[in-house]
Amino acid sequence: MPLTGAVPKSLVDVGDGRTLLDCQMGALAECGLRRVRFVLGYRSDQIEKELRRYRDFQFEIVYNPFFRVADNLVSAWLGLRSMRGHVLLINGDNLFFSREIVETLVGSTGEVTMAIRRKEDYDSDDMKVVTRNGFVVDVGKNIDPEAADAESMGIISFRGGGLNSMWDSLDSMVRSEENLKLFYLAALRRLIKDGRPVHASECTAHSCDEIDHIEDLAGVRSMRGTA
């Protein structure tokens, strides 16, 4: 807010006349990815209208009628339903400055691979990550910032047994009302605790960012040379 009072975050101008959606579609196209499933809720009609511009993609729209009362755990549950093969789960507020992060995850061989970024310090709003020997051993916003050594960048690769396990974890969790307000990474955290290896893929500081607040958007616009 206040920008998202009129448009969904995906359609906010991040600079140079481009939206978050533009940047995501550009990175996917550069990596040869053309099949995209969108889970939409808030002002979904605007996004569906905008998607008509991307004629080289095959889109599937999944509407989430629970977006006002649930967090993205439900969105991930709906989005991964019946998916097969190699899947990238991408948050709608990820901003790609280059195709690097997508390309790296497309080439990953791990059954679950999370894109992470390291910073000097972390705050309460970061989706904090603890890594060990190239693997994610914990993830969550409630992790002590002093214990964190990275943050999740909101893009994860799933394939094979990793995809099946993630779906099973989500499907189990949505059956309890108390879980509906959780982030989908709570389901991944369960898998980690159960021994599922989650590979960590580091991205450079300027390959990807996440826009959570108006201050984040101002910083991105400044970096892109747009007032």
Secondary structure, 3 states (H helix, E strand, C coil): CCHHHCCCHHHCEEECCEEHHHHHHHHHHHCCCCEEEEEECCCHHHHHHHHHHCCCCEEEEEECCCCCCCCHHHHHHHHHCCCCCEEEEECCCEEECCCHHHHHHHCCCCCEEEEEECCCCCCCCCCEEEEECCEEEEEECCCCCCCCCEEEEEEEEEEHHHHHHHHHHHHHHCCCHHHCCCCCHHHHHHHHHCCCCCEEEECCCCCEEECCCHHHHHHHHHHCCCC
